[in-house]
Amino acid sequence: MEYTITQMGNRDIAVMHRLAAPLESAGDFLDLMGSLPARGVVLSREMMGDAFFDLSTRIAGDIFQKAVTYDFRLAFTGDFDRYGSKSLNDFIWESNRTGHIVFGGDLDAVLSLWR
C-alpha cells in the first residue's frame, strides 16, 4: 500500500497510489480506513473490484454507508463511462451533488467537489 497525505480544510486525506489488491467488500474498505492516518481517501477506479460498479451487488452502498457512518470522506478518480450504466451514472451524479462521496476524472476534480 502506497499513499501520500494531502490537506482538505482541516482534514487529512490519503491519496492512494497502490493497493495490494482491489477492494472487493465493505470489510476491505473498513480495513483500509483503519490502516490510514487520515479522515478520507482518494482511490482510482482500478483500485475497486468490478462488482463495486454493479449496483445490484450492493457493495458500493455498503461501502458508502461505512464512509458516512464514520464521517470518512471518499473519492474515486477515473473514467466511469466505460460501465455504460444509467443507474451507475445517476448514482455518481447524486453522490457528487451531496458532496461527501465524490467521483471525478482526477485528483483536482474530486477535491473541488468535496464540501
Buried (B, 14 or more C-beta within 10 A) or exposed (E): EEBEEBEBEEBBBBBBEEBEEBBBBBEBBBEBBEEBEBBBBBBBBEBBBEBBBBBEBEBBEBBBEBBBEEEBBBBBBBEBEEBEBEEBBEBBEEBBEEEBBBBBEEBEBBBEBBE
